[in-house]
Amino acid sequence: MTHILELYKCKICENIVEVARCGAGNLVCCDEIMKLVEEQIAPIEDAHYAHIEKLDDMTYKIHFNHPMTQEHHFEFIEVISYDKKYVKRKHLKIDETPELSFKCECKEGFYVRLHCNIHGCWVTKSEVK
């Protein structure tokens, strides 16, 4: 059984899919069942930690201290409200600064999720509401 917004990765071709609608079946790619991508909580001193800055009542800016090279980079950054009704995703280019500005009326708060090409999926929970 899948759950909304879970990430799955193909171990053969490395496709990553995000669940938009839950179902009871298995996700399959390259004739193999896809593996659920485990989310890791980023410690504050880690390069995968999202530094969240509140600019005004609804505007936030997120930045990271992480390299963006061909060998080591973020593939995307997402902001997801705790109720999972708001999702903002930014796909990043290799030489692009890993940051994201957004507006959100996320009354319950939000978390930041990213995918690093080497270290997988990381999450930072917002302390700013």
Residue frames relative to the residue before (quaternion, step in Angstrom):
aa qw qx qy qz dx dy dz
M 1.0000 0.0000 0.0000 0.0000 0.00 0.00 0.00
T 0.2595 -0.7658 0.5703 0.1446 3.55 -0.78 1.01
H 0.2489 -0.7405 0.6038 0.1588 3.54 -1.35 0.31
I 0.6540 -0.5426 0.3640 0.3812 3.54 -1.13 0.71
L 0.8642 0.1310 -0.1597 0.4588 3.55 -1.07 0.99
E 0.3946 0.6791 -0.5202 0.3354 3.61 1.17 0.30
L 0.3079 -0.7190 0.5925 0.1928 3.55 -1.24 0.59
Y 0.0768 -0.7669 0.6364 0.0301 3.55 -1.10 0.83
K 0.1432 -0.7984 0.5826 0.0506 3.57 -1.06 0.81
C 0.3955 -0.6879 0.5605 0.2372 3.53 -1.07 0.83
K 0.3824 -0.7438 0.5011 0.2224 3.59 -0.76 1.01
I 0.6523 0.5078 -0.3201 0.4628 3.61 1.23 -0.28
C 0.8309 0.1884 -0.0824 0.5170 3.61 0.54 -1.14
E 0.4102 -0.7548 0.4143 0.3007 3.59 1.38 -0.13
N 0.2614 0.7309 -0.5678 0.2741 3.60 1.11 0.60
I 0.1369 -0.7503 0.6389 0.1000 3.57 -1.16 0.68
V 0.0523 -0.7877 0.6136 0.0149 3.56 -0.93 0.94
E 0.2427 -0.7417 0.6092 0.1413 3.53 -1.23 0.64
V 0.4410 -0.7107 0.4856 0.2541 3.58 -0.85 0.96
A 0.1669 -0.7864 0.5910 0.0664 3.55 -0.77 1.11
R 0.7729 0.0880 -0.0413 0.6271 3.55 1.22 -0.52
C 0.4307 -0.7325 0.4748 0.2290 3.56 -0.78 1.08
G 0.0273 0.7906 -0.6111 0.0273 3.52 -1.18 0.65
A 0.5716 -0.6272 0.4250 0.3151 3.54 -1.28 0.31
G 0.6303 0.5770 -0.3354 0.3965 3.60 1.16 -0.46
N 0.5487 -0.5711 0.4896 0.3647 3.53 -1.40 -0.03
L 0.3936 -0.6689 0.5684 0.2732 3.56 -1.16 0.59
V 0.0956 -0.8168 0.5688 -0.0078 3.56 -0.80 1.07
C 0.0575 0.7544 -0.6517 0.0531 3.54 -1.09 0.84
C 0.8314 0.0899 -0.1025 0.5388 3.60 -1.00 0.81
D 0.6263 -0.5835 0.2998 0.4211 3.56 1.12 0.83
E 0.6290 0.4797 -0.3403 0.5084 3.59 1.22 0.51
I 0.5190 -0.6040 0.4947 0.3479 3.59 -1.15 0.58
M 0.4172 -0.7160 0.5071 0.2367 3.55 -0.86 1.01
K 0.4104 -0.7154 0.5229 0.2155 3.55 -1.17 0.70
L 0.4843 -0.6412 0.5158 0.2970 3.56 -1.02 0.87
V 0.3503 -0.7170 0.5636 0.2133 3.58 -0.90 0.94
E 0.3198 -0.7584 0.5412 0.1721 3.56 -0.64 1.14
E 0.3205 -0.7338 0.5704 0.1828 3.56 -0.96 0.92
Q 0.1764 -0.7662 0.6123 0.0831 3.54 -0.97 0.94
I 0.3977 -0.6897 0.5448 0.2633 3.60 -1.03 0.73
A 0.3396 -0.7632 0.5199 0.1787 3.56 -0.72 1.12
P 0.3538 -0.7147 0.5566 0.2329 3.61 -0.77 0.98
I 0.6584 -0.5632 0.3324 0.3726 3.58 -1.10 0.70
E 0.7029 0.4597 -0.2742 0.4685 3.62 1.04 -0.66
D 0.5594 0.6335 -0.3690 0.3867 3.60 1.28 -0.15
A 0.5601 -0.6179 0.4433 0.3285 3.60 -1.14 0.65
H 0.6494 0.5092 -0.3125 0.4704 3.61 1.24 -0.33
Y 0.4952 0.6589 -0.4190 0.3808 3.58 1.31 0.01
A 0.3279 -0.7439 0.5536 0.1807 3.57 -0.92 0.97
H 0.2290 -0.7434 0.6157 0.1255 3.56 -0.76 1.09
I 0.1345 -0.8250 0.5488 0.0110 3.55 -0.46 1.28
E 0.0741 -0.7891 0.6098 -0.0012 3.53 -0.78 1.10
K 0.2679 -0.7474 0.5876 0.1563 3.57 -0.84 1.01
L 0.2355 -0.8094 0.5278 0.1047 3.58 -0.57 1.19
D 0.7573 -0.1308 0.0710 0.6359 3.59 1.14 -0.68
D 0.8261 -0.2627 0.1453 0.4769 3.62 -1.25 -0.22
M 0.8294 0.1547 -0.0537 0.5341 3.60 0.95 -0.82
T 0.6556 0.5227 -0.3082 0.4495 3.62 1.20 -0.10
Y 0.0466 -0.7963 0.6021 -0.0351 3.52 -0.93 1.05
K 0.1417 -0.7439 0.6424 0.1178 3.53 -1.29 0.44
I 0.1450 -0.7766 0.6115 0.0448 3.53 -0.98 0.98
H 0.0772 0.7821 -0.6174 0.0356 3.56 -0.98 0.82
F 0.2631 -0.7600 0.5855 0.1017 3.54 -1.32 0.47
N 0.3159 -0.6895 0.6108 0.2274 3.54 -1.31 0.39
H 0.3736 0.7250 -0.4684 0.3395 3.54 0.56 1.23
P 0.4956 -0.6528 0.4697 0.3281 3.61 -0.99 0.72
M 0.1446 -0.7509 0.6358 0.1051 3.55 -1.23 0.49
T 0.2536 0.7517 -0.5557 0.2486 3.53 0.30 1.33
Q 0.6960 -0.4485 0.3465 0.4409 3.56 -1.26 0.22
E 0.7056 0.4807 -0.2533 0.4548 3.55 0.99 -0.89
H 0.8108 0.0773 0.0248 0.5797 3.61 1.04 -0.79
H 0.2946 0.7624 -0.5168 0.2546 3.59 -0.41 1.22
F 0.4933 -0.5826 0.5413 0.3526 3.52 -1.40 0.16
E 0.3433 -0.7242 0.5609 0.2074 3.54 -1.05 0.79
F 0.7852 -0.1281 0.0796 0.6005 3.58 1.08 -0.73
I 0.2393 -0.7061 0.6460 0.1636 3.52 -1.40 0.38
E 0.0516 -0.7867 0.6145 0.0304 3.58 -1.05 0.78
V 0.1785 -0.7089 0.6677 0.1404 3.51 -1.27 0.60
I 0.0163 -0.8072 0.5882 -0.0477 3.57 -0.76 1.07
S 0.3882 -0.7058 0.5366 0.2512 3.59 -0.78 1.00
Y 0.6142 -0.5771 0.3887 0.3725 3.58 -1.12 0.62
D 0.6785 0.4516 -0.3028 0.4939 3.61 1.11 -0.53
K 0.4066 -0.7653 0.4070 0.2886 3.59 1.41 0.02
K 0.4591 0.6735 -0.4542 0.3595 3.58 1.17 0.58
Y 0.7357 0.3076 -0.1905 0.5725 3.58 1.26 -0.38
V 0.0830 0.7683 -0.6298 0.0784 3.56 -0.86 1.04
K 0.0112 -0.7608 0.6488 -0.0131 3.55 -0.92 0.97
R 0.0462 -0.8053 0.5908 -0.0169 3.57 -0.74 1.09
K 0.0692 -0.7610 0.6438 0.0407 3.52 -1.13 0.76
H 0.2417 -0.7359 0.6176 0.1360 3.55 -0.80 1.09
L 0.2561 -0.8073 0.5229 0.0959 3.56 -0.87 1.01
K 0.3760 -0.6712 0.5896 0.2460 3.52 -1.24 0.63
I 0.6985 -0.5032 0.3187 0.3966 3.55 -1.21 0.54
D 0.7911 0.3210 -0.1693 0.4924 3.62 0.80 -0.93
E 0.4857 0.6835 -0.4173 0.3504 3.59 1.29 0.18
T 0.5090 -0.6262 0.4929 0.3253 3.57 -1.09 0.73
P 0.3725 -0.7487 0.4978 0.2299 3.62 -0.74 0.98
E 0.3925 0.6821 -0.5266 0.3217 3.56 0.00 1.33
L 0.0885 -0.7826 0.6158 0.0231 3.53 -1.27 0.46
S 0.1208 -0.7516 0.6444 0.0721 3.55 -0.97 0.93
F 0.0887 0.8045 -0.5797 0.0939 3.57 -1.00 0.80
K 0.3162 -0.6932 0.6107 0.2158 3.51 -1.38 0.34
C 0.0857 0.8022 -0.5816 0.1041 3.55 -0.90 0.92
E 0.2075 -0.7292 0.6380 0.1347 3.53 -1.05 0.86
C 0.1738 0.8099 -0.5318 0.1760 3.55 0.81 1.05
K 0.2305 -0.8347 0.4872 0.1131 3.56 0.19 1.32
E 0.7050 0.4371 -0.2526 0.4980 3.58 1.09 -0.68
G 0.5748 -0.5587 0.3914 0.4521 3.60 1.26 -0.26
F 0.2613 -0.7607 0.5787 0.1348 3.56 -1.31 -0.01
Y 0.2177 -0.7352 0.6127 0.1915 3.51 -1.34 0.08
V 0.3639 -0.7026 0.5741 0.2103 3.53 -1.28 0.50
R 0.0506 -0.7800 0.6237 0.0006 3.54 -0.94 0.97
L 0.0098 -0.7922 0.6101 -0.0115 3.56 -1.00 0.81
H 0.2450 -0.7377 0.6006 0.1870 3.50 -1.31 0.29
C 0.1936 -0.7621 0.6146 0.0639 3.53 -0.74 1.22
N 0.5158 -0.6789 0.4235 0.3060 3.58 -0.85 0.94
I 0.7252 0.3973 -0.2424 0.5074 3.62 1.15 -0.47
H 0.8217 0.3121 -0.1139 0.4631 3.58 0.76 -1.10
G 0.5613 -0.6559 0.3707 0.3425 3.60 1.23 0.16
C 0.7704 -0.3856 0.2983 0.4108 3.52 -1.30 -0.56
W 0.0512 -0.7973 0.6009 -0.0257 3.56 -0.90 1.05
V 0.1638 -0.7866 0.5928 0.0550 3.53 -1.13 0.78
T 0.0670 -0.7340 0.6738 0.0522 3.52 -1.20 0.76
K 0.2733 -0.7590 0.5697 0.1568 3.58 -0.75 1.04
S 0.4663 -0.6914 0.4749 0.2811 3.56 -0.92 0.93
E 0.2225 -0.7238 0.6361 0.1481 3.49 -1.18 0.72
V 0.6171 0.5099 -0.3216 0.5058 3.53 1.36 -0.17
K 0.0677 -0.7944 0.6024 0.0372 3.60 -0.84 0.93
